[in-house]
């Protein structure tokens, strides 16, 4: 399996989990944390698809784009699974799973921003 296929598969699973959480939040729990997890998962699934499309469409795209996509997928999955488990079982995936998953998401976005700056400087362009 190619790396982009793995990233797209992860995006599909995270997106499906997000839609499922949205339905559960609407029809079972009445919103709350599960609705937030649904939004986080769906937004990041779309972001991963965008990163994969960029990487596939630009042969010069840095390989770090794929690593950022993978980190986003894992962060969103860990966050979403933990919030879902907590909502229905009262148990966590592992201690601090949601904050760790959320932290990975934040770091992924920051890594993308830094990557853009580094690439611009590398090609002799101003950072902004």
The first five atom37 places (N, CA, C, CB, O) and aatype in JSON, in Angstrom:
{
  "aatype": [20, 20, 20, 20, 20, 20, 20, 20, 20, 20, 20, 20, 20, 20, 20, 20, 20, 20, 20, 20, 20, 20, 20, 20, 20, 20, 20, 20, 20, 20, 20, 20, 20, 20, 20, 20, 20, 20, 20, 20, 20, 20, 20, 20, 20, 20, 20, 20, 20, 20, 20, 20, 20, 20, 20, 20, 20, 20, 20, 20, 20, 20, 20, 20, 20, 20, 20, 20, 20, 20, 20, 20, 20, 20, 20, 20, 20, 20, 20, 20, 20, 20, 20, 20, 20, 20, 20, 20, 20, 20, 20, 20, 20, 20, 20, 20, 20, 20, 20, 20, 20, 20, 20, 20, 20, 20, 20, 20, 20, 20, 20, 20, 20, 20, 20, 20, 20, 20, 20, 20, 20, 20, 20, 20, 20, 20, 20, 20],
  "atom_mask": [
    [1, 1, 1, 1, 1],
    [1, 1, 1, 1, 1],
    [1, 1, 1, 1, 1],
    [1, 1, 1, 1, 1],
    [1, 1, 1, 1, 1],
    [1, 1, 1, 1, 1],
    [1, 1, 1, 1, 1],
    [1, 1, 1, 1, 1],
    [1, 1, 1, 1, 1],
    [1, 1, 1, 1, 1],
    [1, 1, 1, 1, 1],
    [1, 1, 1, 1, 1],
    [1, 1, 1, 1, 1],
    [1, 1, 1, 1, 1],
    [1, 1, 1, 1, 1],
    [1, 1, 1, 1, 1],
    [1, 1, 1, 1, 1],
    [1, 1, 1, 1, 1],
    [1, 1, 1, 1, 1],
    [1, 1, 1, 1, 1],
    [1, 1, 1, 1, 1],
    [1, 1, 1, 1, 1],
    [1, 1, 1, 1, 1],
    [1, 1, 1, 1, 1],
    [1, 1, 1, 1, 1],
    [1, 1, 1, 1, 1],
    [1, 1, 1, 1, 1],
    [1, 1, 1, 1, 1],
    [1, 1, 1, 1, 1],
    [1, 1, 1, 1, 1],
    [1, 1, 1, 1, 1],
    [1, 1, 1, 1, 1],
    [1, 1, 1, 1, 1],
    [1, 1, 1, 1, 1],
    [1, 1, 1, 1, 1],
    [1, 1, 1, 1, 1],
    [1, 1, 1, 1, 1],
    [1, 1, 1, 1, 1],
    [1, 1, 1, 1, 1],
    [1, 1, 1, 1, 1],
    [1, 1, 1, 1, 1],
    [1, 1, 1, 1, 1],
    [1, 1, 1, 1, 1],
    [1, 1, 1, 1, 1],
    [1, 1, 1, 1, 1],
    [1, 1, 1, 1, 1],
    [1, 1, 1, 1, 1],
    [1, 1, 1, 1, 1],
    [1, 1, 1, 1, 1],
    [1, 1, 1, 1, 1],
    [1, 1, 1, 1, 1],
    [1, 1, 1, 1, 1],
    [1, 1, 1, 1, 1],
    [1, 1, 1, 1, 1],
    [1, 1, 1, 1, 1],
    [1, 1, 1, 1, 1],
    [1, 1, 1, 1, 1],
    [1, 1, 1, 1, 1],
    [1, 1, 1, 1, 1],
    [1, 1, 1, 1, 1],
    [1, 1, 1, 1, 1],
    [1, 1, 1, 1, 1],
    [1, 1, 1, 1, 1],
    [1, 1, 1, 1, 1],
    [1, 1, 1, 1, 1],
    [1, 1, 1, 1, 1],
    [1, 1, 1, 1, 1],
    [1, 1, 1, 1, 1],
    [1, 1, 1, 1, 1],
    [1, 1, 1, 1, 1],
    [1, 1, 1, 1, 1],
    [1, 1, 1, 1, 1],
    [1, 1, 1, 1, 1],
    [1, 1, 1, 1, 1],
    [1, 1, 1, 1, 1],
    [1, 1, 1, 1, 1],
    [1, 1, 1, 1, 1],
    [1, 1, 1, 1, 1],
    [1, 1, 1, 1, 1],
    [1, 1, 1, 1, 1],
    [1, 1, 1, 1, 1],
    [1, 1, 1, 1, 1],
    [1, 1, 1, 1, 1],
    [1, 1, 1, 1, 1],
    [1, 1, 1, 1, 1],
    [1, 1, 1, 1, 1],
    [1, 1, 1, 1, 1],
    [1, 1, 1, 1, 1],
    [1, 1, 1, 1, 1],
    [1, 1, 1, 1, 1],
    [1, 1, 1, 1, 1],
    [1, 1, 1, 1, 1],
    [1, 1, 1, 1, 1],
    [1, 1, 1, 1, 1],
    [1, 1, 1, 1, 1],
    [1, 1, 1, 1, 1],
    [1, 1, 1, 1, 1],
    [1, 1, 1, 1, 1],
    [1, 1, 1, 1, 1],
    [1, 1, 1, 1, 1],
    [1, 1, 1, 1, 1],
    [1, 1, 1, 1, 1],
    [1, 1, 1, 1, 1],
    [1, 1, 1, 1, 1],
    [1, 1, 1, 1, 1],
    [1, 1, 1, 1, 1],
    [1, 1, 1, 1, 1],
    [1, 1, 1, 1, 1],
    [1, 1, 1, 1, 1],
    [1, 1, 1, 1, 1],
    [1, 1, 1, 1, 1],
    [1, 1, 1, 1, 1],
    [1, 1, 1, 1, 1],
    [1, 1, 1, 1, 1],
    [1, 1, 1, 1, 1],
    [1, 1, 1, 1, 1],
    [1, 1, 1, 1, 1],
    [1, 1, 1, 1, 1],
    [1, 1, 1, 1, 1],
    [1, 1, 1, 1, 1],
    [1, 1, 1, 1, 1],
    [1, 1, 1, 1, 1],
    [1, 1, 1, 1, 1],
    [1, 1, 1, 1, 1],
    [1, 1, 1, 1, 1],
    [1, 1, 1, 1, 1],
    [1, 1, 1, 1, 1],
    [1, 1, 1, 1, 1]
  ],
  "atom_positions": [
    [[0.84, -1.18, 0.0], [0.0, 0.0, 0.0], [0.89, 1.24, 0.0], [-0.96, 0.0, 1.22], [1.81, 1.37, 0.81]],
    [[0.59, 2.15, -0.92], [1.36, 3.4, -0.98], [0.97, 4.31, 0.17], [1.13, 4.12, -2.33], [-0.1, 4.19, 0.76]],
    [[1.87, 5.21, 0.46], [1.67, 6.12, 1.58], [0.42, 6.97, 1.4], [2.88, 7.02, 1.75], [-0.34, 7.17, 2.35]],
    [[0.19, 7.47, 0.19], [-1.0, 8.31, -0.01], [-2.28, 7.49, 0.18], [-0.98, 8.94, -1.42], [-3.29, 8.01, 0.65]],
    [[-2.23, 6.21, -0.19], [-3.4, 5.35, 0.02], [-3.67, 5.15, 1.51], [-3.19, 3.99, -0.66], [-4.82, 5.16, 1.94]],
    [[-2.61, 4.99, 2.27], [-2.75, 4.86, 3.72], [-3.36, 6.13, 4.32], [-1.37, 4.56, 4.38], [-4.26, 6.07, 5.15]],
    [[-2.86, 7.28, 3.87], [-3.39, 8.55, 4.36], [-4.87, 8.71, 4.0], [-2.59, 9.72, 3.79], [-5.67, 9.16, 4.82]],
    [[-5.24, 8.34, 2.77], [-6.64, 8.44, 2.36], [-7.52, 7.46, 3.11], [-6.76, 8.2, 0.85], [-8.66, 7.79, 3.46]],
    [[-7.0, 6.26, 3.37], [-7.76, 5.29, 4.15], [-8.01, 5.83, 5.56], [-7.02, 3.93, 4.2], [-9.12, 5.71, 6.09]],
    [[-6.98, 6.4, 6.15], [-7.12, 6.99, 7.48], [-8.12, 8.15, 7.46], [-5.75, 7.46, 8.01], [-8.93, 8.28, 8.37]],
    [[-8.05, 8.98, 6.42], [-9.01, 10.08, 6.29], [-10.44, 9.54, 6.18], [-8.68, 10.95, 5.05], [-11.36, 10.1, 6.79]],
    [[-10.62, 8.48, 5.43], [-11.94, 7.87, 5.3], [-12.47, 7.35, 6.62], [-11.9, 6.76, 4.29], [-13.64, 7.53, 6.95]],
    [[-11.6, 6.7, 7.38], [-12.02, 6.17, 8.68], [-12.32, 7.29, 9.67], [-10.93, 5.25, 9.25], [-13.31, 7.23, 10.4]],
    [[-11.47, 8.3, 9.69], [-11.7, 9.44, 10.59], [-12.97, 10.18, 10.18], [-10.48, 10.4, 10.58], [-13.77, 10.56, 11.04]],
    [[-13.16, 10.39, 8.88], [-14.37, 11.06, 8.42], [-15.63, 10.27, 8.75], [-14.3, 11.29, 6.93], [-16.63, 10.84, 9.19]],
    [[-15.59, 8.96, 8.54], [-16.74, 8.11, 8.87], [-17.02, 8.16, 10.37], [-16.49, 6.66, 8.42], [-18.18, 8.23, 10.79]],
    [[-15.96, 8.12, 11.16], [-16.14, 8.23, 12.61], [-16.75, 9.56, 13.0], [-14.8, 8.05, 13.33], [-17.58, 9.64, 13.91]],
    [[-16.35, 10.61, 12.3], [-16.92, 11.93, 12.57], [-18.4, 12.0, 12.25], [-16.18, 12.98, 11.78], [-19.18, 12.57, 13.01]],
    [[-18.79, 11.42, 11.12], [-20.21, 11.42, 10.75], [-21.0, 10.57, 11.74], [-20.4, 10.88, 9.3], [-22.1, 10.95, 12.15]],
    [[-20.45, 9.42, 12.13], [-21.12, 8.57, 13.11], [-21.28, 9.31, 14.45], [-20.34, 7.26, 13.32], [-22.34, 9.26, 15.07]],
    [[-20.22, 9.99, 14.88], [-20.31, 10.75, 16.12], [-21.34, 11.87, 16.02], [-18.94, 11.33, 16.49], [-22.05, 12.15, 16.98]],
    [[-21.43, 12.51, 14.86], [-22.43, 13.57, 14.67], [-23.84, 13.0, 14.82], [-22.26, 14.25, 13.29], [-24.7, 13.61, 15.45]],
    [[-24.07, 11.84, 14.22], [-25.39, 11.21, 14.33], [-25.69, 10.81, 15.77], [-25.47, 9.97, 13.41], [-26.79, 11.03, 16.27]],
    [[-24.7, 10.22, 16.43], [-24.89, 9.83, 17.83], [-25.12, 11.05, 18.72], [-23.67, 9.04, 18.33], [-25.94, 11.02, 19.63]],
    [[-24.38, 12.11, 18.45], [-24.55, 13.33, 19.24], [-25.95, 13.9, 19.06], [-23.5, 14.38, 18.85], [-26.57, 14.38, 20.01]],
    [[-26.45, 13.85, 17.85], [-27.77, 14.4, 17.56], [-28.89, 13.54, 18.13], [-27.96, 14.56, 16.06], [-29.86, 14.05, 18.7]],
    [[-28.76, 12.21, 17.99], [-29.88, 11.33, 18.29], [-29.77, 10.59, 19.62], [-30.02, 10.34, 17.21], [-30.75, 10.02, 20.1]],
    [[-28.57, 10.59, 20.22], [-28.41, 9.8, 21.45], [-27.99, 10.67, 22.64], [-27.38, 8.71, 21.24], [-28.65, 10.66, 23.68]],
    [[-26.92, 11.42, 22.48], [-26.38, 12.15, 23.63], [-26.85, 13.6, 23.72], [-24.88, 12.14, 23.58], [-26.65, 14.25, 24.74]],
    [[-27.47, 14.11, 22.68], [-27.93, 15.49, 22.71], [-26.84, 16.52, 22.53], [-28.62, 15.75, 23.99], [-26.96, 17.64, 23.01]],
    [[-25.77, 16.14, 21.85], [-24.68, 17.09, 21.56], [-23.51, 16.92, 22.49], [-25.18, 18.51, 21.64], [-23.04, 15.81, 22.71]],
    [[-23.05, 18.03, 23.05], [-21.94, 18.0, 24.0], [-20.61, 17.63, 23.37], [-22.25, 17.04, 25.09], [-20.36, 17.93, 22.2]],
    [[-19.76, 16.98, 24.15], [-18.42, 16.64, 23.67], [-18.41, 15.78, 22.41], [-17.67, 15.93, 24.76], [-17.51, 15.89, 21.58]],
    [[-19.42, 14.93, 22.27], [-19.46, 14.07, 21.09], [-19.65, 14.89, 19.82], [-20.59, 13.03, 21.22], [-19.08, 14.56, 18.78]],
    [[-20.43, 15.95, 19.88], [-20.61, 16.83, 18.72], [-19.3, 17.53, 18.38], [-21.72, 17.87, 18.99], [-18.97, 17.71, 17.21]],
    [[-18.56, 17.93, 19.41], [-17.25, 18.57, 19.17], [-16.28, 17.59, 18.53], [-16.67, 19.1, 20.49], [-15.55, 17.95, 17.61]],
    [[-16.28, 16.36, 19.01], [-15.4, 15.34, 18.43], [-15.75, 15.1, 16.97], [-15.49, 14.02, 19.22], [-14.87, 14.93, 16.13]],
    [[-17.05, 15.09, 16.66], [-17.49, 14.9, 15.28], [-16.94, 15.99, 14.38], [-19.02, 14.87, 15.2], [-16.44, 15.71, 13.29]],
    [[-17.03, 17.23, 14.83], [-16.53, 18.35, 14.03], [-15.02, 18.23, 13.82], [-16.86, 19.68, 14.7], [-14.53, 18.4, 12.7]],
    [[-14.3, 17.95, 14.88], [-12.84, 17.82, 14.79], [-12.48, 16.73, 13.79], [-12.22, 17.51, 16.17], [-11.6, 16.92, 12.94]],
    [[-13.14, 15.59, 13.88], [-12.81, 14.47, 13.0], [-13.13, 14.78, 11.54], [-13.56, 13.22, 13.44], [-12.32, 14.5, 10.65]],
    [[-14.3, 15.36, 11.27], [-14.67, 15.64, 9.89], [-13.78, 16.72, 9.27], [-16.13, 16.06, 9.81], [-13.38, 16.6, 8.11]],
    [[-13.47, 17.75, 10.03], [-12.61, 18.81, 9.52], [-11.23, 18.26, 9.17], [-12.48, 19.95, 10.54], [-10.67, 18.59, 8.13]],
    [[-10.69, 17.43, 10.05], [-9.34, 16.93, 9.81], [-9.31, 15.85, 8.72], [-8.76, 16.38, 11.09], [-8.3, 15.7, 8.03]],
    [[-10.4, 15.1, 8.56], [-10.46, 14.16, 7.45], [-10.37, 14.92, 6.13], [-11.76, 13.31, 7.51], [-9.66, 14.51, 5.21]],
    [[-11.1, 16.02, 6.03], [-11.05, 16.84, 4.81], [-9.67, 17.45, 4.62], [-12.11, 17.95, 4.86], [-9.17, 17.53, 3.49]],
    [[-9.05, 17.89, 5.7], [-7.7, 18.47, 5.59], [-6.7, 17.43, 5.09], [-7.25, 19.02, 6.96], [-5.81, 17.74, 4.3]],
    [[-6.84, 16.2, 5.56], [-5.93, 15.13, 5.11], [-6.11, 14.89, 3.62], [-6.19, 13.82, 5.9], [-5.12, 14.76, 2.89]],
    [[-7.35, 14.84, 3.16], [-7.61, 14.65, 1.73], [-6.96, 15.79, 0.94], [-9.13, 14.58, 1.44], [-6.37, 15.56, -0.11]],
    [[-7.08, 17.01, 1.44], [-6.45, 18.15, 0.77], [-4.93, 18.03, 0.71], [-6.82, 19.43, 1.47], [-4.33, 18.33, -0.31]],
    [[-4.32, 17.6, 1.8], [-2.87, 17.42, 1.81], [-2.43, 16.33, 0.85], [-2.38, 17.09, 3.23], [-1.42, 16.47, 0.16]],
    [[-3.19, 15.25, 0.8], [-2.87, 14.16, -0.13], [-3.01, 14.65, -1.57], [-3.77, 12.94, 0.11], [-2.16, 14.34, -2.41]],
    [[-4.07, 15.39, -1.86], [-4.26, 15.92, -3.22], [-3.11, 16.84, -3.6], [-5.6, 16.67, -3.34], [-2.61, 16.78, -4.73]],
    [[-2.69, 17.68, -2.68], [-1.55, 18.56, -2.93], [-0.3, 17.74, -3.22], [-1.31, 19.5, -1.74], [0.43, 18.03, -4.17]],
    [[-0.07, 16.75, -2.41], [1.15, 15.93, -2.58], [1.12, 15.17, -3.9], [1.29, 14.94, -1.4], [2.14, 15.07, -4.58]],
    [[-0.03, 14.64, -4.26], [-0.14, 13.9, -5.52], [-0.04, 14.83, -6.73], [-1.46, 13.13, -5.57], [0.49, 14.43, -7.77]],
    [[-0.55, 16.05, -6.6], [-0.59, 16.96, -7.74], [0.68, 17.76, -7.95], [-1.71, 17.9, -7.57], [0.84, 18.4, -8.99]],
    [[1.59, 17.73, -6.98], [2.82, 18.51, -7.07], [4.0, 17.59, -6.79], [2.8, 19.72, -6.08], [4.27, 17.23, -5.64]],
    [[4.69, 17.22, -7.85], [5.82, 16.29, -7.71], [6.93, 16.86, -6.85], [6.38, 15.94, -9.08], [7.75, 16.11, -6.32]],
    [[6.95, 18.17, -6.69], [8.0, 18.78, -5.87], [7.56, 18.99, -4.42], [8.41, 20.12, -6.48], [8.32, 19.55, -3.62]],
    [[6.36, 18.55, -4.08], [5.87, 18.73, -2.7], [6.8, 18.0, -1.74], [4.41, 18.21, -2.55], [7.19, 16.86, -2.0]],
    [[7.14, 18.63, -0.64], [8.03, 17.98, 0.33], [7.39, 16.73, 0.92], [8.4, 18.96, 1.44], [6.18, 16.68, 1.11]],
    [[8.22, 15.74, 1.21], [7.69, 14.5, 1.79], [7.08, 14.75, 3.17], [8.81, 13.45, 1.9], [6.28, 13.94, 3.65]],
    [[7.46, 15.84, 3.8], [6.89, 16.17, 5.11], [5.38, 16.35, 5.05], [7.55, 17.43, 5.67], [4.7, 16.19, 6.07]],
    [[4.85, 16.68, 3.88], [3.4, 16.85, 3.75], [2.69, 15.54, 4.1], [3.02, 17.3, 2.3], [1.67, 15.55, 4.78]],
    [[3.24, 14.43, 3.65], [2.66, 13.13, 3.98], [2.74, 12.81, 5.46], [3.35, 12.04, 3.19], [1.81, 12.25, 6.03]],
    [[3.84, 13.18, 6.07], [4.0, 12.95, 7.51], [3.01, 13.8, 8.31], [5.44, 13.26, 7.95], [2.47, 13.36, 9.32]],
    [[2.79, 15.02, 7.85], [1.82, 15.9, 8.51], [0.42, 15.31, 8.37], [1.87, 17.33, 7.91], [-0.36, 15.31, 9.33]],
    [[0.08, 14.81, 7.19], [-1.23, 14.19, 6.97], [-1.42, 12.99, 7.89], [-1.39, 13.76, 5.5], [-2.49, 12.82, 8.49]],
    [[-0.4, 12.17, 8.01], [-0.48, 11.0, 8.88], [-0.66, 11.42, 10.34], [0.77, 10.12, 8.73], [-1.47, 10.85, 11.06]],
    [[0.11, 12.41, 10.77], [-0.01, 12.9, 12.15], [-1.41, 13.44, 12.41], [1.04, 13.98, 12.43], [-1.99, 13.18, 13.47]],
    [[-1.96, 14.19, 11.45], [-3.33, 14.7, 11.6], [-4.33, 13.56, 11.75], [-3.71, 15.59, 10.4], [-5.21, 13.6, 12.6]],
    [[-4.17, 12.55, 10.92], [-5.09, 11.42, 10.98], [-5.02, 10.69, 12.31], [-4.8, 10.45, 9.86], [-6.04, 10.35, 12.89]],
    [[-3.81, 10.45, 12.77], [-3.65, 9.75, 14.05], [-4.16, 10.61, 15.21], [-2.18, 9.38, 14.28], [-4.82, 10.11, 16.12]],
    [[-3.84, 11.9, 15.17], [-4.31, 12.79, 16.23], [-5.83, 12.85, 16.29], [-3.75, 14.19, 16.03], [-6.42, 12.78, 17.36]],
    [[-6.46, 12.99, 15.12], [-7.92, 13.06, 15.07], [-8.55, 11.75, 15.52], [-8.4, 13.42, 13.65], [-9.56, 11.75, 16.23]],
    [[-7.95, 10.63, 15.11], [-8.48, 9.32, 15.51], [-8.38, 9.13, 17.02], [-7.73, 8.2, 14.78], [-9.35, 8.72, 17.66]],
    [[-7.23, 9.42, 17.58], [-7.05, 9.26, 19.02], [-8.02, 10.16, 19.78], [-5.6, 9.59, 19.43], [-8.67, 9.72, 20.73]],
    [[-8.13, 11.41, 19.36], [-9.04, 12.35, 20.01], [-10.48, 11.85, 19.93], [-8.93, 13.75, 19.37], [-11.18, 11.76, 20.94]],
    [[-10.91, 11.52, 18.71], [-12.3, 11.12, 18.5], [-12.67, 9.82, 19.2], [-12.56, 10.97, 17.04], [-13.74, 9.72, 19.79]],
    [[-11.78, 8.84, 19.14], [-12.06, 7.57, 19.81], [-12.16, 7.78, 21.31], [-10.95, 6.53, 19.49], [-13.05, 7.22, 21.96]],
    [[-11.26, 8.57, 21.87], [-11.29, 8.79, 23.31], [-12.58, 9.48, 23.75], [-10.08, 9.62, 23.75], [-13.21, 9.06, 24.72]],
    [[-12.98, 10.53, 23.05], [-14.2, 11.24, 23.42], [-15.42, 10.33, 23.26], [-14.37, 12.52, 22.56], [-16.33, 10.37, 24.1]],
    [[-15.44, 9.52, 22.21], [-16.56, 8.61, 21.99], [-16.63, 7.55, 23.09], [-16.44, 7.93, 20.62], [-17.7, 7.29, 23.64]],
    [[-15.5, 6.95, 23.4], [-15.47, 5.96, 24.49], [-15.93, 6.57, 25.8], [-14.06, 5.39, 24.65], [-16.72, 5.96, 26.53]],
    [[-15.46, 7.75, 26.09], [-15.83, 8.41, 27.34], [-17.34, 8.68, 27.39], [-15.05, 9.73, 27.51], [-17.97, 8.51, 28.44]],
    [[-17.91, 9.09, 26.26], [-19.34, 9.39, 26.22], [-20.2, 8.15, 26.47], [-19.7, 10.0, 24.88], [-21.27, 8.25, 27.07]],
    [[-19.74, 6.99, 26.0], [-20.58, 5.8, 26.08], [-20.18, 4.79, 27.14], [-20.59, 5.13, 24.78], [-21.01, 3.99, 27.58]],
    [[-18.93, 4.81, 27.56], [-18.49, 3.81, 28.55], [-17.96, 4.44, 29.83], [-17.43, 2.93, 27.95], [-17.82, 3.77, 30.85]],
    [[-17.66, 5.73, 29.78], [-17.06, 6.38, 30.93], [-15.58, 6.1, 31.07], [-17.76, 5.95, 32.17], [-14.95, 6.51, 32.05]],
    [[-15.0, 5.4, 30.09], [-13.58, 5.05, 30.13], [-12.83, 5.77, 29.01], [-13.38, 3.51, 30.0], [-13.41, 6.12, 27.98]],
    [[-11.55, 5.98, 29.23], [-10.69, 6.6, 28.23], [-9.96, 5.53, 27.41], [-9.67, 7.54, 28.9], [-9.77, 4.41, 27.87]],
    [[-9.56, 5.89, 26.2], [-8.73, 5.03, 25.36], [-7.44, 4.71, 26.1], [-8.43, 5.7, 23.99], [-7.04, 3.55, 26.19]],
    [[-6.81, 5.73, 26.63], [-5.67, 5.63, 27.55], [-5.61, 6.98, 28.27], [-4.31, 5.29, 26.79], [-6.2, 7.95, 27.79]],
    [[-4.92, 7.07, 29.38], [-4.89, 8.34, 30.1], [-4.38, 9.49, 29.22], [-4.01, 8.22, 31.35], [-3.38, 9.37, 28.52]],
    [[-5.1, 10.59, 29.27], [-4.74, 11.81, 28.53], [-4.84, 11.65, 27.01], [-3.34, 12.23, 28.91], [-4.21, 12.41, 26.27]],
    [[-5.6, 10.67, 26.54], [-5.68, 10.42, 25.1], [-6.23, 11.63, 24.33], [-6.56, 9.2, 24.83], [-5.63, 12.04, 23.34]],
    [[-7.34, 12.2, 24.77], [-7.91, 13.33, 24.04], [-6.96, 14.53, 24.01], [-9.24, 13.75, 24.67], [-6.77, 15.11, 22.94]],
    [[-6.35, 14.91, 25.13], [-5.4, 16.02, 25.05], [-4.17, 15.7, 24.19], [-4.94, 16.4, 26.44], [-3.64, 16.58, 23.51]],
    [[-3.73, 14.46, 24.23], [-2.59, 14.08, 23.38], [-2.99, 14.15, 21.91], [-2.08, 12.65, 23.74], [-2.26, 14.71, 21.1]],
    [[-4.15, 13.58, 21.57], [-4.63, 13.64, 20.19], [-4.82, 15.07, 19.73], [-5.93, 12.88, 20.04], [-4.44, 15.42, 18.61]],
    [[-5.41, 15.9, 20.58], [-5.58, 17.32, 20.24], [-4.25, 18.04, 20.09], [-6.41, 18.01, 21.3], [-4.09, 18.88, 19.2]],
    [[-3.31, 17.7, 20.94], [-1.97, 18.3, 20.84], [-1.29, 17.92, 19.54], [-1.11, 17.87, 22.01], [-0.62, 18.75, 18.92]],
    [[-1.46, 16.66, 19.13], [-0.89, 16.22, 17.85], [-1.51, 17.0, 16.7], [-1.1, 14.69, 17.65], [-0.82, 17.37, 15.75]],
    [[-2.8, 17.27, 16.78], [-3.47, 18.06, 15.74], [-2.91, 19.48, 15.69], [-4.99, 18.11, 15.98], [-2.62, 20.0, 14.61]],
    [[-2.76, 20.09, 16.84], [-2.2, 21.45, 16.88], [-0.8, 21.47, 16.3], [-2.19, 21.99, 18.33], [-0.46, 22.33, 15.5]],
    [[0.02, 20.5, 16.72], [1.4, 20.44, 16.22], [1.43, 20.18, 14.71], [2.18, 19.35, 16.95], [2.32, 20.67, 14.02]],
    [[0.48, 19.41, 14.21], [0.41, 19.15, 12.76], [0.16, 20.44, 11.99], [-0.7, 18.13, 12.45], [0.82, 20.69, 10.98]],
    [[-0.78, 21.25, 12.46], [-1.05, 22.52, 11.8], [0.15, 23.44, 11.88], [-2.28, 23.21, 12.42], [0.49, 24.11, 10.9]],
    [[0.8, 23.48, 13.03], [2.01, 24.31, 13.17], [3.12, 23.81, 12.25], [2.5, 24.32, 14.63], [3.83, 24.61, 11.65]],
    [[3.26, 22.49, 12.14], [4.28, 21.93, 11.26], [4.01, 22.32, 9.81], [4.32, 20.39, 11.39], [4.95, 22.61, 9.06]],
    [[2.75, 22.34, 9.41], [2.41, 22.76, 8.05], [2.79, 24.22, 7.83], [0.9, 22.55, 7.79], [3.34, 24.57, 6.78]],
    [[2.5, 25.07, 8.8], [2.86, 26.49, 8.67], [4.37, 26.67, 8.58], [2.31, 27.28, 9.87], [4.86, 27.44, 7.75]],
    [[5.1, 25.97, 9.42], [6.57, 26.06, 9.4], [7.11, 25.52, 8.08], [7.19, 25.29, 10.59], [8.04, 26.09, 7.52]],
    [[6.54, 24.43, 7.59], [6.98, 23.85, 6.33], [6.85, 24.86, 5.18], [6.17, 22.59, 6.01], [7.75, 24.96, 4.35]],
    [[5.76, 25.59, 5.14], [5.57, 26.59, 4.09], [6.66, 27.66, 4.18], [4.17, 27.25, 4.21], [7.24, 28.04, 3.16]],
    [[6.94, 28.13, 5.38], [7.99, 29.15, 5.56], [9.34, 28.6, 5.14], [8.04, 29.62, 7.02], [10.08, 29.28, 4.42]],
    [[9.67, 27.4, 5.57], [10.97, 26.79, 5.24], [11.1, 26.63, 3.73], [11.13, 25.42, 5.93], [12.16, 26.92, 3.17]],
    [[10.06, 26.17, 3.08], [10.11, 25.96, 1.63], [10.28, 27.29, 0.89], [8.84, 25.25, 1.14], [11.02, 27.36, -0.09]],
    [[9.62, 28.33, 1.35], [9.77, 29.64, 0.7], [11.2, 30.14, 0.84], [8.79, 30.67, 1.32], [11.8, 30.59, -0.13]],
    [[11.75, 30.05, 2.04], [13.13, 30.5, 2.28], [14.1, 29.66, 1.46], [13.49, 30.42, 3.78], [15.06, 30.19, 0.89]],
    [[13.85, 28.36, 1.4], [14.71, 27.45, 0.64], [14.77, 27.83, -0.84], [14.23, 26.01, 0.79], [15.78, 27.63, -1.5]],
    [[13.68, 28.37, -1.34], [13.62, 28.76, -2.75], [13.89, 30.25, -2.96], [12.25, 28.42, -3.32], [13.59, 30.8, -4.02]],
    [[14.47, 30.89, -1.95], [14.89, 32.28, -2.09], [13.77, 33.3, -2.01], [15.58, 32.45, -3.35], [13.96, 34.45, -2.42]],
    [[12.63, 32.91, -1.5], [11.5, 33.83, -1.38], [11.4, 34.32, 0.06], [10.17, 33.15, -1.83], [11.86, 33.64, 0.98]],
    [[10.79, 35.48, 0.27], [10.6, 35.92, 1.65], [9.62, 34.99, 2.37], [10.08, 37.39, 1.69], [8.74, 34.41, 1.73]],
    [[9.76, 34.85, 3.69], [8.92, 33.9, 4.42], [7.43, 34.24, 4.41], [9.38, 33.82, 5.82], [6.61, 33.35, 4.63]],
    [[7.07, 35.5, 4.15], [5.64, 35.84, 4.15], [5.28, 36.57, 2.88], [5.27, 36.68, 5.36], [4.12, 36.94, 2.7]]
  ]
}
